[in-house]
Amino acid sequence: MRIAFIAGNWKLNKTRPEARALVEALKPLVANAKAEVAVCPPFTALETVGALLTGSNIRLGAQNCCHEPSGAFTGEVSPPMLKDLGCDYCIVGHSERRQYFGETDEGVNKKAKALLAAGIKPILCVGETLAQREANETEKVVERQVCGAYAGLSAADALQTVVAYEPVWAIGTGRNATPQQAQDAHKFIRGLLAKLYDQATAGAVRIQYGGSMKPSNAAELLSQPDVDGGLIGGASLKAEDFAGIVNAAP
């Protein structure tokens, strides 16, 4: 039985005082959630937020990492550093990282391995652009990204991962995949995992939907059999909106 997992990706938002206010408002609103909950603040707020989450049911996540544990990599943050701050999760390969910072499938795979070695669970992002969907290349693109992300990972490793399907055309646009479109993509991803590993492993890995999920559409999306939660962007910046999504989880 997969427990729904709702993670908030704050992106490039929230100073430490703002982060503190958001977390303090959020904690009581999700205290009785059935879903697992995490927030992923920017690096500068991780320590502040981590301290506030102590004793709560909210996990801490990061938005990115370096593929190396240490060394001459100016400006980077390593998985052991994130673990030291109390991170349980880290987003890898978000479409914005791919689009603006040249992140590749190979780079996603390296980061996933580095995170697993540090005891952090990667949230592996995959998804197609509008042009790719209109060219009927969704499955081709997603298969390449999934196979690239999981290259060299064992079944035991895979069980420590989360997949986030994020149709790029639905991120921050107000457009979202229909529940059936989301279900079709999630079912396809689970089928890929079954081919890479086995049915039991594929059935245990959680697949989140990311792309303009909000309180008004969360329940319908989360009711789909292969939609196991959400990676939430804009709606995670308001405690009431994020809690509305969390508490919509079955």
C-alpha positions as a Markdown table, in Angstrom:
| # | Residue | x | y | z |
|---|---|---|---|---|
| 1 | Met | 0.0 | 0.0 | 0.0 |
| 2 | Arg | 1.6 | 3.2 | -1.2 |
| 3 | Ile | 1.1 | 6.2 | 1.2 |
| 4 | Ala | 0.5 | 9.4 | -0.7 |
| 5 | Phe | 3.4 | 11.8 | -0.6 |
| 6 | Ile | 2.9 | 15.6 | -1.0 |
| 7 | Ala | 6.1 | 17.7 | -1.3 |
| 8 | Gly | 6.3 | 21.5 | -1.6 |
| 9 | Asn | 8.9 | 22.9 | -3.9 |
| 10 | Trp | 9.4 | 26.5 | -2.8 |
| 11 | Lys | 11.8 | 27.2 | -5.7 |
| 12 | Leu | 13.6 | 30.6 | -5.4 |
| 13 | Asn | 11.3 | 32.0 | -2.8 |
| 14 | Lys | 11.2 | 32.8 | 1.0 |
| 15 | Thr | 13.8 | 34.5 | 3.1 |
| 16 | Arg | 14.4 | 32.9 | 6.5 |
| 17 | Pro | 11.8 | 35.0 | 8.3 |
| 18 | Glu | 9.3 | 34.3 | 5.5 |
| 19 | Ala | 10.1 | 30.6 | 5.7 |
| 20 | Arg | 9.6 | 30.6 | 9.4 |
| 21 | Ala | 6.2 | 32.2 | 9.1 |
| 22 | Leu | 5.1 | 29.7 | 6.4 |
| 23 | Val | 6.2 | 26.7 | 8.4 |
| 24 | Glu | 4.6 | 27.9 | 11.6 |
| 25 | Ala | 1.3 | 28.4 | 9.8 |
| 26 | Leu | 1.5 | 25.1 | 8.0 |
| 27 | Lys | 2.3 | 22.8 | 10.9 |
| 28 | Pro | -1.1 | 22.8 | 12.6 |
| 29 | Leu | -2.9 | 22.6 | 9.3 |
| 30 | Val | -1.4 | 19.3 | 8.3 |
| 31 | Ala | -0.8 | 17.8 | 11.7 |
| 32 | Asn | -3.4 | 15.1 | 11.1 |
| 33 | Ala | -2.6 | 14.4 | 7.4 |
| 34 | Lys | -2.9 | 10.9 | 6.1 |
| 35 | Ala | -0.3 | 11.7 | 3.5 |
| 36 | Glu | 3.5 | 12.0 | 4.0 |
| 37 | Val | 4.4 | 15.7 | 3.8 |
| 38 | Ala | 7.7 | 17.4 | 3.0 |
| 39 | Val | 8.8 | 21.0 | 2.2 |
| 40 | Cys | 11.8 | 21.9 | 0.0 |
| 41 | Pro | 13.0 | 25.4 | 0.8 |
| 42 | Pro | 16.0 | 27.1 | -0.8 |
| 43 | Phe | 19.4 | 26.2 | 0.6 |
| 44 | Thr | 19.6 | 29.4 | 2.7 |
| 45 | Ala | 16.4 | 28.4 | 4.6 |
| 46 | Leu | 17.1 | 24.7 | 5.1 |
| 47 | Glu | 18.6 | 25.0 | 8.6 |
| 48 | Thr | 15.9 | 27.4 | 9.8 |
| 49 | Val | 13.1 | 25.3 | 8.5 |
| 50 | Gly | 14.7 | 22.0 | 9.7 |
| 51 | Ala | 14.8 | 23.3 | 13.2 |
| 52 | Leu | 11.1 | 24.3 | 13.1 |
| 53 | Leu | 10.1 | 20.9 | 11.8 |
| 54 | Thr | 11.6 | 19.0 | 14.7 |
| 55 | Gly | 8.8 | 17.0 | 16.3 |
| 56 | Ser | 6.4 | 17.6 | 13.5 |
| 57 | Asn | 5.1 | 15.2 | 10.8 |
| 58 | Ile | 6.7 | 17.3 | 8.0 |
| 59 | Arg | 9.9 | 16.1 | 6.4 |
| 60 | Leu | 12.7 | 18.4 | 5.0 |
| 61 | Gly | 13.9 | 18.3 | 1.4 |
| 62 | Ala | 16.3 | 20.2 | -0.8 |
| 63 | Gln | 15.8 | 21.3 | -4.4 |
| 64 | Asn | 19.1 | 20.3 | -5.9 |
| 65 | Cys | 22.6 | 18.9 | -5.0 |
| 66 | Cys | 26.0 | 18.3 | -6.4 |
| 67 | His | 26.9 | 14.9 | -7.7 |
| 68 | Glu | 30.2 | 14.9 | -5.6 |
| 69 | Pro | 30.4 | 14.5 | -1.8 |
| 70 | Ser | 33.2 | 17.2 | -1.5 |
| 71 | Gly | 35.9 | 18.9 | -3.4 |
| 72 | Ala | 36.7 | 21.9 | -5.7 |
| 73 | Phe | 33.1 | 22.6 | -6.9 |
| 74 | Thr | 32.6 | 26.3 | -6.1 |
| 75 | Gly | 29.0 | 27.2 | -5.4 |
| 76 | Glu | 27.8 | 23.6 | -5.0 |
| 77 | Val | 26.1 | 21.9 | -2.1 |
| 78 | Ser | 26.8 | 18.1 | -1.5 |
| 79 | Pro | 24.5 | 15.3 | -0.4 |
| 80 | Pro | 26.4 | 14.8 | 2.9 |
| 81 | Met | 26.0 | 18.6 | 3.6 |
| 82 | Leu | 22.2 | 18.2 | 3.0 |
| 83 | Lys | 22.1 | 15.1 | 5.3 |
| 84 | Asp | 23.9 | 17.1 | 8.0 |
| 85 | Leu | 21.0 | 19.6 | 7.8 |
| 86 | Gly | 18.5 | 16.9 | 8.3 |
| 87 | Cys | 17.3 | 16.5 | 4.7 |
| 88 | Asp | 15.3 | 13.3 | 4.0 |
| 89 | Tyr | 14.6 | 14.1 | 0.3 |
| 90 | Cys | 16.1 | 16.0 | -2.6 |
| 91 | Ile | 14.6 | 17.0 | -5.9 |
| 92 | Val | 16.7 | 16.0 | -8.9 |
| 93 | Gly | 16.3 | 16.9 | -12.5 |
| 94 | His | 13.4 | 19.4 | -12.2 |
| 95 | Ser | 12.4 | 20.7 | -15.6 |
| 96 | Glu | 13.7 | 24.2 | -14.6 |
| 97 | Arg | 17.1 | 22.7 | -13.9 |
| 98 | Arg | 17.0 | 21.0 | -17.2 |
| 99 | Gln | 15.8 | 24.1 | -19.1 |
| 100 | Tyr | 17.9 | 26.8 | -17.5 |
| 101 | Phe | 21.0 | 25.0 | -16.2 |
| 102 | Gly | 21.6 | 22.3 | -18.7 |
| 103 | Glu | 20.8 | 19.4 | -16.5 |
| 104 | Thr | 21.1 | 16.1 | -18.4 |
| 105 | Asp | 19.8 | 12.5 | -17.8 |
| 106 | Glu | 23.4 | 11.5 | -17.0 |
| 107 | Gly | 23.7 | 14.3 | -14.5 |
| 108 | Val | 20.4 | 13.3 | -12.8 |
| 109 | Asn | 21.7 | 9.7 | -12.5 |
| 110 | Lys | 25.0 | 10.8 | -10.9 |
| 111 | Lys | 23.1 | 13.0 | -8.4 |
| 112 | Ala | 20.7 | 10.2 | -7.6 |
| 113 | Lys | 23.6 | 7.8 | -6.8 |
| 114 | Ala | 25.3 | 10.5 | -4.7 |
| 115 | Leu | 22.1 | 11.1 | -2.7 |
| 116 | Leu | 21.4 | 7.4 | -2.1 |
| 117 | Ala | 25.0 | 7.0 | -0.9 |
| 118 | Ala | 24.4 | 9.8 | 1.6 |
| 119 | Gly | 21.1 | 8.3 | 2.8 |
| 120 | Ile | 18.8 | 10.8 | 1.1 |
| 121 | Lys | 15.9 | 9.8 | -1.1 |
| 122 | Pro | 15.9 | 11.4 | -4.6 |
| 123 | Ile | 12.7 | 12.8 | -6.1 |
| 124 | Leu | 13.5 | 12.1 | -9.7 |
| 125 | Cys | 11.7 | 14.5 | -12.1 |
| 126 | Val | 10.6 | 13.5 | -15.6 |
| 127 | Gly | 8.2 | 15.0 | -18.1 |
| 128 | Glu | 7.7 | 16.3 | -21.6 |
| 129 | Thr | 7.4 | 19.8 | -23.1 |
| 130 | Leu | 4.3 | 21.0 | -24.9 |
| 131 | Ala | 6.0 | 20.6 | -28.3 |
| 132 | Gln | 7.0 | 17.0 | -27.4 |
| 133 | Arg | 3.4 | 16.2 | -26.3 |
| 134 | Glu | 2.0 | 17.7 | -29.5 |
| 135 | Ala | 4.4 | 15.6 | -31.5 |
| 136 | Asn | 3.2 | 12.5 | -29.7 |
| 137 | Glu | 6.7 | 12.0 | -28.1 |
| 138 | Thr | 5.5 | 11.9 | -24.5 |
| 139 | Glu | 6.3 | 8.2 | -23.9 |
| 140 | Lys | 9.6 | 8.4 | -25.8 |
| 141 | Val | 10.8 | 11.4 | -23.8 |
| 142 | Val | 9.6 | 10.0 | -20.4 |
| 143 | Glu | 11.2 | 6.5 | -21.2 |
| 144 | Arg | 14.5 | 8.1 | -21.9 |
| 145 | Gln | 14.4 | 10.2 | -18.8 |
| 146 | Val | 13.3 | 7.3 | -16.5 |
| 147 | Cys | 15.8 | 4.8 | -17.9 |
| 148 | Gly | 18.6 | 7.5 | -17.7 |
| 149 | Ala | 17.7 | 8.3 | -14.1 |
| 150 | Tyr | 17.7 | 4.7 | -12.9 |
| 151 | Ala | 20.8 | 3.5 | -14.9 |
| 152 | Gly | 22.9 | 1.3 | -12.6 |
| 153 | Leu | 20.5 | 1.5 | -9.6 |
| 154 | Ser | 19.5 | -1.7 | -7.9 |
| 155 | Ala | 15.9 | -2.6 | -7.0 |
| 156 | Ala | 16.8 | -1.8 | -3.4 |
| 157 | Asp | 18.0 | 1.6 | -4.6 |
| 158 | Ala | 14.8 | 2.1 | -6.6 |
| 159 | Leu | 12.7 | 1.5 | -3.5 |
| 160 | Gln | 14.4 | 4.5 | -1.9 |
| 161 | Thr | 13.4 | 6.8 | -4.8 |
| 162 | Val | 10.3 | 8.8 | -5.7 |
| 163 | Val | 9.4 | 9.8 | -9.3 |
| 164 | Ala | 7.7 | 13.1 | -10.0 |
| 165 | Tyr | 6.0 | 13.3 | -13.4 |
| 166 | Glu | 5.8 | 16.9 | -14.3 |
| 167 | Pro | 4.4 | 17.8 | -17.7 |
| 168 | Val | 6.5 | 20.9 | -18.4 |
| 169 | Trp | 3.6 | 22.6 | -20.2 |
| 170 | Ala | 1.6 | 22.5 | -17.0 |
| 171 | Ile | 4.2 | 24.0 | -14.6 |
| 172 | Gly | 3.3 | 27.5 | -13.4 |
| 173 | Thr | 1.0 | 27.9 | -16.4 |
| 174 | Gly | -2.3 | 27.3 | -14.7 |
| 175 | Arg | -2.9 | 24.5 | -17.2 |
| 176 | Asn | -2.8 | 21.0 | -15.7 |
| 177 | Ala | -3.0 | 17.5 | -17.2 |
| 178 | Thr | -6.5 | 16.0 | -16.9 |
| 179 | Pro | -6.7 | 13.3 | -14.3 |
| 180 | Gln | -6.8 | 10.7 | -17.2 |
| 181 | Gln | -3.7 | 12.3 | -18.8 |
| 182 | Ala | -1.9 | 12.1 | -15.5 |
| 183 | Gln | -3.0 | 8.5 | -14.8 |
| 184 | Asp | -1.9 | 7.4 | -18.3 |
| 185 | Ala | 1.6 | 8.9 | -17.8 |
| 186 | His | 1.9 | 7.5 | -14.3 |
| 187 | Lys | 0.8 | 4.0 | -15.5 |
| 188 | Phe | 3.4 | 4.2 | -18.3 |
| 189 | Ile | 6.1 | 5.1 | -15.8 |
| 190 | Arg | 5.2 | 2.3 | -13.5 |
| 191 | Gly | 5.3 | -0.1 | -16.5 |
| 192 | Leu | 8.8 | 1.1 | -17.2 |
| 193 | Leu | 9.9 | 0.5 | -13.6 |
| 194 | Ala | 8.4 | -3.1 | -13.9 |
| 195 | Lys | 10.6 | -3.7 | -17.0 |
| 196 | Leu | 13.7 | -2.2 | -15.3 |
| 197 | Tyr | 13.1 | -4.2 | -12.1 |
| 198 | Asp | 10.0 | -6.2 | -11.3 |
| 199 | Gln | 6.3 | -5.8 | -10.6 |
| 200 | Ala | 6.8 | -5.6 | -6.8 |
| 201 | Thr | 9.4 | -2.9 | -7.0 |
| 202 | Ala | 7.3 | -0.9 | -9.6 |
| 203 | Gly | 4.3 | -1.3 | -7.3 |
| 204 | Ala | 6.1 | 0.1 | -4.3 |
| 205 | Val | 7.7 | 3.2 | -5.9 |
| 206 | Arg | 5.6 | 6.4 | -5.5 |
| 207 | Ile | 4.9 | 8.5 | -8.5 |
| 208 | Gln | 4.0 | 12.1 | -7.8 |
| 209 | Tyr | 2.2 | 14.5 | -10.2 |
| 210 | Gly | 3.7 | 17.9 | -10.6 |
| 211 | Gly | 2.0 | 20.6 | -12.7 |
| 212 | Ser | -0.4 | 23.2 | -11.3 |
| 213 | Met | -2.0 | 20.9 | -8.7 |
| 214 | Lys | -4.1 | 23.0 | -6.4 |
| 215 | Pro | -6.8 | 22.4 | -3.7 |
| 216 | Ser | -9.6 | 22.6 | -6.4 |
| 217 | Asn | -8.2 | 19.7 | -8.5 |
| 218 | Ala | -6.1 | 17.8 | -6.0 |
| 219 | Ala | -8.7 | 15.2 | -4.9 |
| 220 | Glu | -9.6 | 14.2 | -8.5 |
| 221 | Leu | -5.9 | 13.9 | -9.5 |
| 222 | Leu | -5.0 | 12.0 | -6.3 |
| 223 | Ser | -7.9 | 9.6 | -6.7 |
| 224 | Gln | -6.2 | 8.1 | -9.8 |
| 225 | Pro | -4.8 | 4.6 | -9.1 |
| 226 | Asp | -1.2 | 5.4 | -10.1 |
| 227 | Val | -1.0 | 9.0 | -8.8 |
| 228 | Asp | 0.7 | 8.8 | -5.4 |
| 229 | Gly | 0.9 | 12.4 | -4.4 |
| 230 | Gly | 2.1 | 15.7 | -5.8 |
| 231 | Leu | 5.2 | 17.8 | -6.2 |
| 232 | Ile | 3.7 | 21.2 | -5.6 |
| 233 | Gly | 5.2 | 24.5 | -6.7 |
| 234 | Gly | 3.2 | 27.8 | -6.5 |
| 235 | Ala | 0.5 | 26.4 | -4.2 |
| 236 | Ser | 3.1 | 25.3 | -1.6 |
| 237 | Leu | 3.9 | 29.0 | -0.9 |
| 238 | Lys | 0.6 | 29.5 | 0.9 |
| 239 | Ala | 0.0 | 27.4 | 4.0 |
| 240 | Glu | -3.8 | 27.1 | 3.4 |
| 241 | Asp | -3.4 | 26.1 | -0.3 |
| 242 | Phe | -0.7 | 23.5 | 0.4 |
| 243 | Ala | -2.6 | 22.1 | 3.4 |
| 244 | Gly | -5.7 | 21.9 | 1.2 |
| 245 | Ile | -3.8 | 19.6 | -1.2 |
| 246 | Val | -2.2 | 17.6 | 1.6 |
| 247 | Asn | -5.6 | 17.0 | 3.2 |
| 248 | Ala | -7.2 | 16.0 | -0.1 |
| 249 | Ala | -5.0 | 12.9 | -0.2 |
| 250 | Pro | -6.9 | 9.7 | 0.4 |
